[in-house]
Amino acid sequence: MLELRPGCELCDTDLPADLPGAFICSFECTFCHDCAAKLHQVCPNCGGELLPRPRRVGARLAANPASTQRVYKPRPL
């Protein structure tokens, strides 16, 4: 199951699990739409492709909550 991290690794923008706008690579590195675009959809950590993160909503989100652990690695773009 995906962690659904709560924020962008570069700018720390909130990324709620039930809303669109988050992008992830296969290692679940997580970025907002703006940062993913600046990175040309390539993860700076692993070089993997950044794709839209699936959403988890309603009862499924309540039964399987998103992670609360933030990963923040600011770096110049």
Sequence and secondary structure as in RCSB ss.txt:
>XXXX:A:sequence
MLELRPGCELCDTDLPADLPGAFICSFECTFCHDCAAKLHQVCPNCGGELLPRPRRVGARLAANPASTQRVYKPR
PL
>XXXX:A:secstr
     SB TTT  B  TTSS EEE TT  EEEHHHHHHTTTB TTT  B EE     HHHHHHS           
  
